[in-house]
Amino acid sequence: MDVQRLETFVTVARSNTLAEAADRLGYARSTVTSHLQGLERALGASLLERGRP
């Protein structure tokens, strides 16, 4: 399992939005999305409920 993807997931979980998490990590939002999708594929499960609140 990729530690960088886990760090991204933790930061997203602690943030209000993917954009906020990307800013905190210094990544593009697309990178955060890619990390999350890769982690979800590796685990075979959805980790976040997506969509607007």
Phi, psi and omega in degrees: 000140184276119181298323180299320178293322178295318177299319178298315180299315180299317180295319177298316180298330181270355183253166178276332183215165175295324180297319178296317178297318179299317178299314180299322183274343184077027180250161168288152179301324179297327177292318178299314179300316179298317178298315180296317180296320178296318178295318178297319177297316181297325181269343182069032182208152174279132183258339184227148171271118183265155179124171181277143178291000000 
